[in-house]
Structure formats: C-alpha cells, structure tokens
Amino acid sequence: MGRLGDRGQRWRNALAHDYARPMVDDHDALSQLAWLVAAGADEAVLEAPVNRLTAQAAKAARPSPMAPPPAPPTTPSLNLPAPAISDPISRAHAAAAGCSDLEALEAALESFDAGALRQAAKSTVFADGIKGAKILCIGEAPGAEEDKVGKPFVGRAGQLLDRMLATIGLSRRHNVYITNVVNWRPPANRVPTPEEAAICLPFLRRHIELVAPELIILLGGTALQYVSGRTEGILRLRGNWLEYFAAGKMVPMMPTLHPAYLLRQPVQKRLVWRDLQEIRDRVRALGLEDPSGGH
C-alpha cells in the first residue's frame, strides 16, 4: 500500500490511542471535544457557531408557502386636489363639454387660453346669423376684417358669400347661421395648422350639436377636412353630398369652394353655381325655405 496521507495518519493514531485508554464520560464535553480534535475533526463547517434555539425560532416564524401573502401597508388618504389639465386639447374638450347653450359656449371660447394663436388675435370670432336657423355654414378661419369686427365673413369673401346665398333664397339675416373651424385669426391669414384646428375642434363640434342644423354647407378645404374627416381635396369632393351625425341624426352636408378662393379664381364660380343648385333643391325638400325670400 502507498503511504498514508496526513489526515489518514491522524485517524490511525487517534484510533490506536482510543483503544489504549478507557472510554470517556459521555457528559464530559471537554473530553468529547478532545476526542474529536484527536480524530481529525479540527475544522468548523461554518465561520461562526450556530445558535440552534434561534434557528428553530426563525423557522417557526417563517410563513407557510400556502399562507396568503401579507396585506400591503396602507397609506392615509391626503385628499389632494386632482392635477390641473395642461394639455390645451384636453382643456378644450372639458370646456366645450360643460356648455349647455350657445351663450355659455361663446363665453367659454372668450376665456379659453389657446396659446400663441389666441394671443396674436384681436378678438374671438364666434358666429353670425340667426341662432335658431337650421342651415349652418362653416368656413375656415377669420381674416383681418373678421378679426377687427369679431364676426365671420364680413370682408370681401363675406360679401361674396352673401350674394351666393341670396341666389338660392338664403340669408344670414333670416335662415342661415355661420361659424368657422378656427375662432381666432392665424397670423398673416395663413391656413390654420393641425394643432390650431385640433384645439378649436371640440368647440366646433359642441357648436354644431347646440345649433342642431338640418343642413350643413362646408366652405373650402379646411372645413371639409376637419368637419368630415375626409382627406380628398375640395375640388374632388365639392358637389357631393356627405353626412354628419349631430343631435342624434345624420345631417346632409355639402362641400363647396370658399368665397375667398373664388375671388382669386373667378372662373370656378360655375362649379359653385352647380353646388348652390343642389343645396337649393335639398333646402326645398327639407322645407327650410325662407318665407321672405331671404330679403
């Protein structure tokens, strides 16, 4: 056999010594420890001794896997106020939804903070015409004259619109109500940006609901886009009847060219005349004619 290792040699010496001496007292702890050291058990398994009484207590306190999880700690209610809405579109929805009539809606618009668009304008342009009228005209946005006066369609384009409506017996003084998609003049009369239109749309939708029209006339591509949601151009969709859901029913809606566009492109008046004839026929079919003939 090969040579024994150090640990094996210690075990042999311990056994020989043990058989050569009488059995030690089992209750003599020091004697038992000496016997273990002599037998080679001279290293502890852990770095520190374990208190078995403490270990047993910790095991008993450990929750059973089948026990329900402890309830999370409760925090007292502080009754803090709801955070203010900073998004202008969300604020516009909230402000418009709280209006029960046209007067309240106009007041809400007057006090609404629409940011740079509102700050650059001189006035809030709400509407014009007969509040109880069932024919609603919707344009794009106020121009310089409208911003100065505070009413829609009062400049050259507005004068042309009045003549257009008069050819089919309509008038803002008798049976037509007029408003715009945007209630504040964009700087330099530019087209409203999608963000500017989005801020005003909640007010426009509430405006339409409160007016409860029987027929809607969309004046220009901006009104077509934001009221109908269609992406086709005005020259493609003009003259085609669309529908808008308002006050619990579908309302016929006719897109046509904006009077300001006709001032720049007079040759297109022939297209608008066809649209006006379609509108006249639908007005008569719905019984919306003005008894005074619009004069």
C-alpha positions as CSV (number, residue, x, y, z in Angstrom):
1,M,0.0,0.0,0.0
2,G,1.0,3.5,-0.6
3,R,2.0,6.0,2.0
4,L,-0.9,7.3,4.1
5,G,-1.8,11.0,4.0
6,D,-1.6,13.3,7.0
7,R,-5.3,13.1,7.7
8,G,-5.4,9.3,7.4
9,Q,-2.4,9.0,9.7
10,R,-4.1,11.2,12.3
11,W,-7.2,8.9,12.2
12,R,-5.0,5.8,12.8
13,N,-3.1,7.4,15.7
14,A,-6.4,8.5,17.2
15,L,-8.0,5.1,17.0
16,A,-4.9,3.4,18.5
17,H,-4.9,5.9,21.3
18,D,-8.6,5.4,21.8
19,Y,-8.4,1.7,22.2
20,A,-5.5,2.1,24.6
21,R,-7.4,4.3,27.0
22,P,-10.7,3.8,28.9
23,M,-14.0,5.1,27.4
24,V,-14.6,8.8,28.3
25,D,-17.6,10.0,30.1
26,D,-20.4,11.0,27.6
27,H,-21.2,14.0,29.6
28,D,-17.7,15.3,29.7
29,A,-17.9,17.9,26.9
30,L,-14.2,18.8,27.1
31,S,-13.2,15.1,26.8
32,Q,-15.5,14.7,23.7
33,L,-14.1,17.8,22.1
34,A,-10.6,16.5,22.7
35,W,-11.5,13.2,21.2
36,L,-12.9,15.0,18.0
37,V,-9.7,17.0,17.6
38,A,-7.7,13.9,18.0
39,A,-9.8,12.2,15.4
40,G,-9.1,15.0,12.9
41,A,-12.3,17.0,13.1
42,D,-10.4,20.1,13.7
43,E,-12.2,22.5,11.3
44,A,-15.7,24.1,11.6
45,V,-18.2,23.9,8.7
46,L,-19.3,27.5,9.2
47,E,-17.2,30.5,10.2
48,A,-19.5,31.2,13.2
49,P,-21.3,28.8,15.5
50,V,-25.0,28.4,15.0
51,N,-27.4,29.0,17.9
52,R,-29.9,26.2,17.2
53,L,-32.5,27.8,19.5
54,T,-32.5,31.0,17.4
55,A,-32.6,29.0,14.2
56,Q,-35.6,27.0,15.3
57,A,-37.5,30.2,16.3
58,A,-36.8,31.8,12.9
59,K,-38.0,28.6,11.1
60,A,-41.2,28.7,13.1
61,A,-41.8,32.3,12.3
62,R,-41.3,31.8,8.5
63,P,-44.7,31.9,6.7
64,S,-46.0,28.8,5.2
65,P,-46.0,28.6,1.3
66,M,-49.8,28.0,1.4
67,A,-50.5,31.0,3.6
68,P,-51.9,34.1,1.9
69,P,-49.4,37.0,1.3
70,P,-49.5,39.7,3.9
71,A,-51.6,42.8,3.1
72,P,-49.6,45.7,1.7
73,P,-49.2,48.7,4.1
74,T,-51.9,51.2,3.8
75,T,-51.2,54.9,3.2
76,P,-53.5,57.5,4.6
77,S,-55.6,59.5,2.1
78,L,-54.4,63.1,1.8
79,N,-57.5,64.3,-0.1
80,L,-55.3,66.1,-2.6
81,P,-57.0,68.0,-5.5
82,A,-56.9,66.5,-9.0
83,P,-54.0,67.7,-11.1
84,A,-54.7,70.5,-13.5
85,I,-55.0,69.6,-17.1
86,S,-52.2,71.3,-19.0
87,D,-52.8,69.9,-22.5
88,P,-54.8,72.5,-24.4
89,I,-56.8,70.0,-26.5
90,S,-57.9,68.2,-23.3
91,R,-58.8,71.5,-21.7
92,A,-60.8,72.4,-24.8
93,H,-62.8,69.2,-24.6
94,A,-63.5,69.8,-20.9
95,A,-64.6,73.4,-21.5
96,A,-66.8,72.6,-24.5
97,A,-68.5,69.7,-22.9
98,G,-69.6,71.8,-20.0
99,C,-71.6,74.3,-22.2
100,S,-75.3,73.8,-22.3
101,D,-76.2,76.6,-24.7
102,L,-74.6,78.9,-27.3
103,E,-74.1,81.8,-24.8
104,A,-72.1,79.5,-22.5
105,L,-70.1,78.2,-25.4
106,E,-69.2,81.7,-26.6
107,A,-68.2,82.7,-23.0
108,A,-66.0,79.6,-22.8
109,L,-64.3,80.5,-26.0
110,E,-63.7,84.1,-24.9
111,S,-62.0,82.9,-21.7
112,F,-60.1,80.0,-23.2
113,D,-56.3,80.2,-23.4
114,A,-55.4,78.9,-26.9
115,G,-51.8,79.9,-26.6
116,A,-50.0,81.8,-29.3
117,L,-53.0,81.7,-31.7
118,R,-55.2,83.4,-29.2
119,Q,-52.5,85.9,-28.2
120,A,-51.9,87.1,-31.7
121,A,-55.6,87.7,-32.5
122,K,-57.5,90.8,-31.6
123,S,-60.9,89.1,-31.0
124,T,-62.6,85.8,-30.7
125,V,-64.8,85.3,-33.7
126,F,-67.7,83.1,-32.6
127,A,-70.6,83.2,-35.1
128,D,-73.1,85.3,-37.1
129,G,-76.6,84.9,-38.4
130,I,-79.8,83.5,-36.9
131,K,-79.2,81.3,-33.9
132,G,-82.3,79.3,-34.5
133,A,-81.5,78.8,-38.2
134,K,-81.3,75.2,-39.4
135,I,-78.9,75.9,-42.2
136,L,-75.3,76.1,-41.0
137,C,-72.3,77.4,-43.0
138,I,-68.8,76.6,-41.7
139,G,-65.7,78.3,-43.1
140,E,-62.0,78.2,-42.3
141,A,-60.8,80.9,-40.0
142,P,-61.2,84.7,-39.5
143,G,-59.3,87.1,-41.7
144,A,-58.2,90.6,-40.9
145,E,-61.6,92.2,-41.2
146,E,-63.3,89.4,-39.2
147,D,-60.6,89.8,-36.5
148,K,-61.3,93.5,-36.3
149,V,-65.1,93.2,-36.2
150,G,-65.4,90.0,-34.3
151,K,-67.8,88.3,-36.8
152,P,-67.2,85.7,-39.5
153,F,-67.4,86.6,-43.2
154,V,-67.6,90.3,-43.1
155,G,-64.8,91.2,-45.6
156,R,-64.8,90.8,-49.4
157,A,-65.2,87.0,-49.1
158,G,-68.2,87.5,-46.8
159,Q,-69.9,89.9,-49.2
160,L,-69.5,87.3,-52.0
161,L,-70.9,84.6,-49.7
162,D,-74.0,86.8,-49.1
163,R,-74.5,87.1,-52.8
164,M,-74.1,83.4,-53.4
165,L,-76.7,82.6,-50.7
166,A,-79.1,85.2,-52.0
167,T,-79.2,83.4,-55.4
168,I,-81.0,80.5,-53.8
169,G,-83.1,82.4,-51.3
170,L,-80.8,82.2,-48.2
171,S,-79.5,84.9,-45.9
172,R,-77.7,85.2,-42.6
173,R,-80.4,87.7,-41.6
174,H,-83.2,85.2,-42.0
175,N,-82.3,81.5,-42.2
176,V,-78.5,80.9,-42.1
177,Y,-76.1,80.6,-39.2
178,I,-72.3,81.0,-39.9
179,T,-69.2,80.0,-38.0
180,N,-65.6,78.8,-38.6
181,V,-63.4,75.9,-37.8
182,V,-60.9,78.2,-36.0
183,N,-62.2,81.1,-33.9
184,W,-59.0,83.2,-33.9
185,R,-57.2,84.7,-36.9
186,P,-54.0,82.9,-37.8
187,P,-51.1,85.4,-38.3
188,A,-50.9,86.7,-41.9
189,N,-54.2,84.9,-42.8
190,R,-52.3,81.7,-43.2
191,V,-54.0,78.3,-43.2
192,P,-54.5,77.0,-39.6
193,T,-52.1,74.3,-38.5
194,P,-53.4,70.9,-37.5
195,E,-52.6,71.8,-33.9
196,E,-54.6,75.0,-34.0
197,A,-57.5,73.3,-35.6
198,A,-57.4,70.4,-33.0
199,I,-57.7,73.0,-30.2
200,C,-60.8,74.5,-31.8
201,L,-62.5,71.3,-32.9
202,P,-64.0,70.4,-29.5
203,F,-65.7,73.8,-29.5
204,L,-66.9,73.4,-33.1
205,R,-68.4,70.0,-32.5
206,R,-70.2,71.3,-29.5
207,H,-71.3,74.3,-31.6
208,I,-72.8,72.0,-34.2
209,E,-74.6,70.0,-31.5
210,L,-76.1,73.0,-29.9
211,V,-77.3,74.5,-33.3
212,A,-78.7,71.1,-34.3
213,P,-78.8,72.1,-38.0
214,E,-80.9,70.3,-40.7
215,L,-78.3,71.1,-43.4
216,I,-74.6,72.0,-43.4
217,I,-72.6,73.9,-46.0
218,L,-68.8,73.4,-45.9
219,L,-66.9,76.4,-47.3
220,G,-63.5,75.3,-48.5
221,G,-61.0,72.6,-48.0
222,T,-60.2,73.3,-44.3
223,A,-63.8,73.0,-43.3
224,L,-64.1,69.8,-45.4
225,Q,-61.1,68.2,-43.9
226,Y,-61.8,68.9,-40.2
227,V,-65.6,68.6,-40.1
228,S,-65.9,65.5,-42.4
229,G,-62.5,63.9,-41.7
230,R,-62.0,63.3,-45.4
231,T,-58.6,63.6,-46.9
232,E,-59.6,64.2,-50.5
233,G,-59.3,67.7,-51.8
234,I,-62.2,70.1,-52.0
235,L,-62.1,70.1,-55.9
236,R,-62.7,66.4,-55.8
237,L,-65.5,66.2,-53.2
238,R,-67.3,69.5,-53.8
239,G,-70.8,69.0,-55.1
240,N,-71.1,65.6,-53.4
241,W,-73.5,65.1,-50.5
242,L,-71.8,63.9,-47.3
243,E,-73.3,63.3,-43.9
244,Y,-72.6,64.5,-40.3
245,F,-74.0,63.0,-37.2
246,A,-75.4,65.7,-34.9
247,A,-78.2,65.9,-32.3
248,G,-79.0,62.2,-32.7
249,K,-79.4,62.1,-36.5
250,M,-77.5,62.2,-39.8
251,V,-77.4,65.7,-41.3
252,P,-76.8,66.2,-45.1
253,M,-73.6,68.2,-45.7
254,M,-72.5,69.8,-49.0
255,P,-68.9,70.9,-49.5
256,T,-68.2,73.8,-51.9
257,L,-65.5,76.2,-52.7
258,H,-64.6,79.0,-50.3
259,P,-65.6,82.5,-51.4
260,A,-62.0,83.7,-50.9
261,Y,-60.8,81.1,-53.4
262,L,-63.4,82.4,-55.9
263,L,-62.1,85.9,-55.6
264,R,-58.7,84.5,-56.8
265,Q,-60.2,82.1,-59.3
266,P,-63.5,83.6,-60.7
267,V,-63.7,81.0,-63.4
268,Q,-64.6,78.4,-60.7
269,K,-67.8,80.2,-59.9
270,R,-69.5,77.9,-62.4
271,L,-68.8,74.9,-60.2
272,V,-70.2,76.7,-57.2
273,W,-73.4,77.5,-59.0
274,R,-73.9,73.8,-59.6
275,D,-73.4,73.2,-55.8
276,L,-75.8,76.0,-55.0
277,Q,-78.5,74.5,-57.1
278,E,-78.0,71.1,-55.3
279,I,-78.3,73.0,-52.0
280,R,-81.4,74.9,-53.1
281,D,-83.2,71.6,-54.1
282,R,-82.3,70.0,-50.7
283,V,-83.5,73.1,-48.8
284,R,-86.8,72.9,-50.5
285,A,-87.1,69.1,-49.9
286,L,-86.5,69.7,-46.2
287,G,-88.9,72.6,-46.0
288,L,-86.2,75.1,-44.9
289,E,-87.1,77.9,-47.4
290,D,-87.2,81.4,-46.0
291,P,-90.8,82.8,-46.4
292,S,-89.4,86.2,-47.1
293,G,-87.2,85.0,-49.9
294,G,-84.1,86.0,-48.0
295,H,-84.6,89.7,-48.4
